[in-house]
Amino acid sequence: MKNILFFLLVMIEALTAQTYIPENLSKKYDTDLETAGLKGAVKEVTQTLYSAKEKRRVSTFDKDRQKFDKLFRKPLSRHIALRDFYPEFVAEFNSSGFVNKIKELNTNDTHRKLFTFKYAGYGRVQEILIFNFTYKDLKKGNYREDKTSYKYNSSGLPVEIFSENSYRPGKKSRELFKYNEQGDKIMEKNIDSEGKTYHDEIREYEYSGGMIVKEKIIMKHKKEEFLYRYKYDKEWKIVEKKKYDKSGELIEEAKYGYDFDGRPESYSRYNVKQDVYRDNEQYRYDELGNLIARVFLWPNGKPQRKYSFSFDQNNHLVYFADNSMSSGYWYPYPEFYIKYKNDDNGNWTEKKIYASKEESSLLYIFKRKIQYYR
């Protein structure tokens, strides 16, 4: 189920950009036009990727796609949700602005994966079907089908997610959720087709003022238990998260800092037992709230690496660089420049990725066809 949600997140995230927030407590995938960053009554979006050097489309299966992911997409995905950098797909929306189908394409426009959505009420996902096609399946016209269905309580909160996975024939799983009177999730667990707790993991939550203050994780198969305690500031933004083992000994602590506008400004994660920092970072933003710098620090607080970003007036990413510190100076390598063409609704229809400011450095070209209801 988690793999399904992750892939849906990636596919929908192929539609726009989003700033990085460290260690989110929860994640959701977008199924509507507004959160997908599309303007107007969009009916369908078809996105394709071309290699400027090879002068052809980039296939899902070929080495050029792997090169694109390694060179550009994967490094960038560590910092920004890549909604408009996922190649080769078609997304269809209904007249209410919610996605009906997502097709992942091959270069001959055949399906590699097909997602279909059914809704219960306004925007509430009831069922997701995923049709999987391997390269051999395409030749034979075969596919494997996965299914995920949702049940909700009277308040519209999910209480059960049922999944069937074609890669595990006969195996079915259920995710169960319980809530308090305020609608806060207090328990979640996974159960497989044999009635056993999936991965033997149960999560329990305690709240204060609608915010999580305790999170208990029980992993029976590993005979481990962990307890997380959260602290917040006066505006209920998380400022501290501590992790304890079953005996109550402190294992790890994370701290969060914010700027004047309440945006994440710093984040550190310290392993108490090993006396070492796992993470130590700082963040900077532009006037629109887009992330423009993510700096990694040494344990002594000195900078070691910086990732730089720039956005245009439409919140489109136009620059990305990986900077290394040497002799007190930042050296950007690699770096990428991105240019856009927009339609009359303000949605981009072409995007070019360059290795420098020179036109001759063109690497990749994204093209998008957008159909509207009106």
C-alpha positions as CSV (number, residue, x, y, z in Angstrom):
1,M,0.0,0.0,0.0
2,K,2.8,2.4,0.9
3,N,4.4,1.7,-2.5
4,I,1.1,2.6,-4.2
5,L,0.7,5.8,-2.4
6,F,4.3,6.8,-3.1
7,F,4.0,6.2,-6.8
8,L,0.7,8.1,-6.9
9,L,2.4,11.0,-5.2
10,V,5.2,10.9,-7.7
11,M,2.9,10.8,-10.7
12,I,0.7,13.6,-9.5
13,E,3.8,15.5,-8.4
14,A,4.8,15.5,-12.1
15,L,2.5,18.5,-12.5
16,T,4.1,21.3,-10.5
17,A,6.8,22.2,-8.0
18,Q,6.7,22.4,-4.2
19,T,9.1,23.6,-1.5
20,Y,10.9,21.1,0.7
21,I,9.8,20.7,4.4
22,P,12.1,18.5,6.5
23,E,10.7,15.3,8.0
24,N,7.0,15.8,7.3
25,L,4.8,14.1,9.9
26,S,2.3,13.1,7.3
27,K,2.1,13.0,3.5
28,K,-0.8,13.1,1.0
29,Y,-1.0,12.7,-2.7
30,D,-2.8,15.3,-4.8
31,T,-5.8,14.3,-6.9
32,D,-7.2,17.7,-7.9
33,L,-6.2,20.6,-10.2
34,E,-5.5,23.1,-7.5
35,T,-3.0,21.1,-5.6
36,A,-1.5,19.9,-8.9
37,G,-0.7,23.5,-9.8
38,L,-2.8,23.6,-13.0
39,K,-4.9,26.6,-14.0
40,G,-8.2,26.6,-15.8
41,A,-10.7,23.8,-16.5
42,V,-8.1,21.2,-17.5
43,K,-9.4,18.0,-19.0
44,E,-6.2,16.2,-19.9
45,V,-2.4,16.7,-19.7
46,T,0.0,14.7,-21.8
47,Q,3.7,15.1,-21.0
48,T,6.7,13.7,-23.0
49,L,10.4,14.0,-22.6
50,Y,13.0,14.4,-25.4
51,S,16.8,14.1,-25.3
52,A,18.4,17.0,-27.1
53,K,21.6,15.1,-27.7
54,E,20.0,11.9,-29.0
55,K,17.2,13.9,-30.8
56,R,14.5,11.4,-29.7
57,R,12.0,10.7,-27.0
58,V,13.3,9.2,-23.8
59,S,11.8,5.8,-23.1
60,T,10.9,4.4,-19.7
61,F,13.1,1.4,-20.3
62,D,16.2,2.8,-22.1
63,K,19.5,4.0,-20.8
64,D,18.8,7.6,-21.6
65,R,16.0,7.7,-19.1
66,Q,18.3,6.2,-16.4
67,K,20.8,8.9,-17.3
68,F,18.2,11.6,-16.9
69,D,17.1,10.3,-13.5
70,K,20.7,10.0,-12.3
71,L,21.9,13.4,-13.6
72,F,18.9,15.6,-12.8
73,R,15.7,14.1,-11.4
74,K,17.0,12.0,-8.4
75,P,19.4,14.7,-7.0
76,L,16.7,17.3,-7.3
77,S,14.0,15.0,-5.7
78,R,15.9,15.1,-2.4
79,H,14.9,18.8,-2.0
80,I,11.8,19.6,-4.1
81,A,8.7,17.5,-4.9
82,L,9.1,16.9,-8.7
83,R,5.6,17.4,-9.9
84,D,6.7,18.7,-13.3
85,F,9.8,16.6,-13.9
86,Y,8.2,13.1,-14.2
87,P,8.4,12.1,-17.9
88,E,6.0,10.3,-20.2
89,F,2.5,10.3,-18.7
90,V,-1.2,11.3,-19.4
91,A,-3.4,12.6,-16.6
92,E,-7.2,12.9,-17.2
93,F,-9.4,15.1,-15.0
94,N,-13.2,15.1,-14.6
95,S,-15.3,18.3,-14.9
96,S,-15.1,18.8,-11.1
97,G,-11.3,19.0,-11.3
98,F,-10.4,15.6,-9.9
99,V,-8.1,13.1,-11.6
100,N,-9.9,10.1,-13.3
101,K,-6.9,8.3,-14.9
102,I,-3.1,8.5,-14.9
103,K,-1.3,6.6,-17.7
104,E,2.5,6.1,-17.6
105,L,3.6,5.9,-21.2
106,N,6.3,4.3,-23.2
107,T,7.8,6.1,-26.3
108,N,5.2,4.4,-28.6
109,D,2.5,5.8,-26.3
110,T,1.5,2.3,-25.0
111,H,0.7,2.0,-21.3
112,R,3.4,1.0,-18.8
113,K,1.0,1.6,-15.9
114,L,-2.6,2.8,-15.8
115,F,-4.2,4.2,-12.7
116,T,-8.0,4.6,-12.5
117,F,-9.9,6.5,-9.7
118,K,-13.4,6.2,-8.3
119,Y,-14.8,8.8,-5.8
120,A,-17.3,8.6,-3.0
121,G,-18.6,12.1,-2.6
122,Y,-16.7,15.3,-3.6
123,G,-13.0,14.4,-4.1
124,R,-13.0,11.4,-1.6
125,V,-11.2,8.5,-3.2
126,Q,-13.2,5.3,-3.0
127,E,-11.2,2.9,-5.2
128,I,-7.9,2.9,-7.1
129,L,-7.1,0.3,-9.8
130,I,-3.6,-0.1,-11.1
131,F,-2.8,-2.0,-14.2
132,N,0.8,-3.0,-14.5
133,F,2.5,-3.8,-17.9
134,T,6.0,-5.2,-18.2
135,Y,7.9,-5.1,-21.5
136,K,7.0,-8.7,-22.1
137,D,3.4,-8.1,-21.1
138,L,3.1,-5.3,-23.7
139,K,4.0,-7.7,-26.5
140,K,1.4,-10.3,-25.3
141,G,-1.2,-7.7,-24.4
142,N,-1.3,-8.9,-20.8
143,Y,-1.3,-7.0,-17.5
144,R,-1.4,-7.4,-13.8
145,E,-4.1,-5.6,-11.7
146,D,-3.7,-4.1,-8.2
147,K,-6.7,-2.8,-6.3
148,T,-7.0,-0.4,-3.4
149,S,-10.4,0.5,-1.9
150,Y,-11.3,2.9,0.9
151,K,-13.9,2.9,3.7
152,Y,-14.8,6.1,5.6
153,N,-16.6,6.9,8.9
154,S,-19.5,9.3,9.2
155,S,-17.1,12.2,9.5
156,G,-15.4,11.3,6.2
157,L,-12.2,10.0,7.8
158,P,-10.7,6.7,6.4
159,V,-11.1,3.8,8.7
160,E,-10.0,1.0,6.4
161,I,-7.8,0.7,3.3
162,F,-8.0,-2.7,1.5
163,S,-5.3,-3.7,-1.0
164,E,-4.7,-6.6,-3.4
165,N,-1.2,-6.8,-4.9
166,S,-0.6,-8.7,-8.1
167,Y,3.1,-9.2,-7.2
168,R,1.9,-11.2,-4.1
169,P,-0.8,-13.5,-5.6
170,G,-3.4,-14.4,-2.9
171,K,-2.0,-11.8,-0.5
172,K,-4.4,-9.1,0.7
173,S,-3.8,-6.5,3.3
174,R,-5.9,-4.0,5.3
175,E,-4.9,-0.8,7.0
176,L,-7.1,0.0,9.9
177,F,-7.4,3.4,11.6
178,K,-9.1,4.6,14.8
179,Y,-9.8,8.2,15.9
180,N,-10.8,10.1,19.0
181,E,-13.9,12.3,19.3
182,Q,-12.0,15.2,17.9
183,G,-11.1,13.3,14.7
184,D,-7.4,12.8,15.6
185,K,-5.9,9.5,14.5
186,I,-5.0,7.5,17.6
187,M,-4.1,4.1,16.1
188,E,-3.1,2.5,12.8
189,K,-2.1,-1.0,12.0
190,N,-1.7,-3.3,8.9
191,I,-3.3,-6.8,8.7
192,D,-2.6,-9.3,6.0
193,S,-4.9,-11.9,4.5
194,E,-4.1,-14.4,7.2
195,G,-5.2,-12.0,9.9
196,K,-1.7,-11.3,11.1
197,T,-0.4,-7.8,11.7
198,Y,1.5,-6.8,8.6
199,H,5.2,-6.4,9.5
200,D,3.9,-6.7,13.1
201,E,3.9,-2.9,13.4
202,I,1.3,-0.8,15.3
203,R,1.3,2.9,15.8
204,E,-0.5,4.7,18.6
205,Y,-0.8,8.5,19.1
206,E,-1.6,10.9,21.9
207,Y,-2.7,14.5,21.4
208,S,-2.8,17.8,23.1
209,G,-4.6,20.7,21.4
210,G,-5.0,18.6,18.3
211,M,-1.2,18.1,17.9
212,I,0.7,14.8,18.4
213,V,2.6,14.8,21.6
214,K,3.4,11.1,21.8
215,E,3.8,8.4,19.1
216,K,4.4,4.8,20.1
217,I,5.7,2.3,17.6
218,I,5.4,-1.4,18.4
219,M,7.4,-3.9,16.1
220,K,6.6,-7.4,17.5
221,H,8.7,-9.2,14.8
222,K,11.8,-7.3,16.0
223,K,10.7,-7.3,19.6
224,E,11.3,-3.5,19.6
225,E,9.3,-0.5,20.9
226,F,10.0,3.1,20.3
227,L,8.4,6.2,21.8
228,Y,8.5,9.7,20.2
229,R,7.8,12.8,22.2
230,Y,7.0,16.1,20.4
231,K,7.2,19.7,21.6
232,Y,5.7,22.8,20.0
233,D,6.0,26.5,20.2
234,K,3.2,28.9,21.0
235,E,2.0,28.8,17.4
236,W,2.0,24.9,17.5
237,K,4.9,24.5,15.2
238,I,7.1,21.5,16.1
239,V,10.4,22.5,17.8
240,E,11.6,19.2,19.2
241,K,11.2,15.5,18.6
242,K,12.8,12.9,20.9
243,K,13.1,9.2,20.4
244,Y,13.3,6.7,23.2
245,D,13.8,2.9,23.3
246,K,11.7,0.4,25.2
247,S,13.6,1.0,28.5
248,G,13.0,4.7,28.3
249,E,16.5,5.6,27.3
250,L,16.9,8.6,25.0
251,I,18.2,7.5,21.6
252,E,17.9,10.5,19.3
253,E,16.6,14.1,19.3
254,A,15.6,16.4,16.5
255,K,15.3,20.2,16.7
256,Y,13.5,22.6,14.4
257,G,13.9,26.3,13.9
258,Y,11.7,28.8,12.0
259,D,12.2,32.2,10.4
260,F,10.1,35.4,11.0
261,D,7.4,34.2,8.7
262,G,7.1,30.8,10.3
263,R,8.9,28.8,7.6
264,P,11.4,26.0,8.5
265,E,14.8,27.7,8.9
266,S,16.9,25.0,10.6
267,Y,16.8,21.3,11.3
268,S,19.2,19.0,13.2
269,R,19.0,15.3,14.2
270,Y,21.4,14.1,16.9
271,N,22.1,10.5,17.8
272,V,22.6,10.6,21.6
273,K,24.0,7.1,21.9
274,Q,26.6,7.5,19.2
275,D,27.2,11.1,19.9
276,V,27.0,12.1,16.3
277,Y,24.8,14.4,14.2
278,R,22.8,12.6,11.5
279,D,21.5,15.8,10.0
280,N,22.3,19.5,10.4
281,E,20.7,21.8,7.9
282,Q,19.6,25.4,7.2
283,Y,17.0,26.7,4.7
284,R,16.4,30.0,2.9
285,Y,13.4,31.2,0.9
286,D,12.5,33.9,-1.7
287,E,9.6,36.4,-1.3
288,L,7.1,33.9,-2.6
289,G,8.1,31.3,-0.1
290,N,10.0,29.0,-2.5
291,L,13.1,27.3,-1.2
292,I,16.2,28.9,-2.6
293,A,19.0,27.4,-0.5
294,R,19.4,24.2,1.5
295,V,22.8,24.2,3.4
296,F,24.3,21.1,5.0
297,L,26.6,21.9,8.0
298,W,29.4,20.1,9.6
299,P,29.0,19.2,13.3
300,N,30.9,22.4,14.2
301,G,28.4,24.5,12.3
302,K,30.5,25.3,9.3
303,P,28.9,24.8,5.9
304,Q,30.0,21.8,3.8
305,R,27.4,21.7,0.9
306,K,24.7,23.9,-0.5
307,Y,21.9,23.3,-2.9
308,S,20.6,26.5,-4.7
309,F,17.3,27.1,-6.4
310,S,15.6,30.0,-8.3
311,F,12.0,30.4,-9.4
312,D,10.3,32.7,-11.8
313,Q,7.1,34.8,-11.2
314,N,5.0,31.7,-12.0
315,N,6.8,29.6,-9.3
316,H,8.5,27.6,-11.9
317,L,12.0,26.3,-11.1
318,V,14.5,28.0,-13.4
319,Y,17.8,27.2,-11.7
320,F,19.3,24.3,-9.7
321,A,22.9,23.8,-8.5
322,D,24.8,21.5,-6.2
323,N,27.5,23.7,-4.5
324,S,30.6,22.4,-2.8
325,M,32.6,24.5,-0.3
326,S,36.3,24.9,-0.9
327,S,38.7,27.5,0.5
328,G,35.7,29.5,1.8
329,Y,34.0,29.7,-1.6
330,W,31.0,27.9,-3.1
331,Y,31.6,26.1,-6.4
332,P,28.4,25.1,-8.3
333,Y,28.7,21.8,-10.1
334,P,26.6,20.5,-11.6
335,E,24.1,23.3,-12.3
336,F,21.1,23.5,-14.5
337,Y,19.1,26.3,-16.2
338,I,15.5,25.8,-17.1
339,K,13.3,27.8,-19.6
340,Y,9.5,27.7,-20.1
341,K,6.8,28.4,-22.6
342,N,3.3,28.9,-21.2
343,D,-0.2,28.8,-22.8
344,D,-2.9,31.5,-22.4
345,N,-4.0,29.9,-19.0
346,G,-0.5,30.2,-17.5
347,N,0.3,26.5,-17.7
348,W,3.6,25.6,-19.2
349,T,3.7,23.7,-22.5
350,E,7.4,23.4,-23.1
351,K,10.4,23.2,-20.7
352,K,14.0,23.1,-21.7
353,I,16.9,22.0,-19.4
354,Y,20.4,23.4,-20.0
355,A,23.8,22.6,-18.4
356,S,24.7,26.3,-18.6
357,K,23.4,29.7,-19.9
358,E,24.6,28.8,-23.4
359,E,21.9,27.6,-25.9
360,S,24.3,24.9,-27.1
361,S,24.2,23.2,-23.6
362,L,20.6,22.0,-24.1
363,L,20.1,18.6,-22.5
364,Y,16.4,17.8,-22.3
365,I,13.1,19.1,-23.6
366,F,9.7,18.5,-21.9
367,K,6.6,19.0,-23.9
368,R,3.1,19.1,-22.6
369,K,-0.3,19.1,-24.5
370,I,-3.2,20.4,-22.4
371,Q,-6.8,20.0,-23.2
372,Y,-9.5,22.1,-21.5
373,Y,-13.2,21.7,-21.0
374,R,-13.8,25.3,-22.0
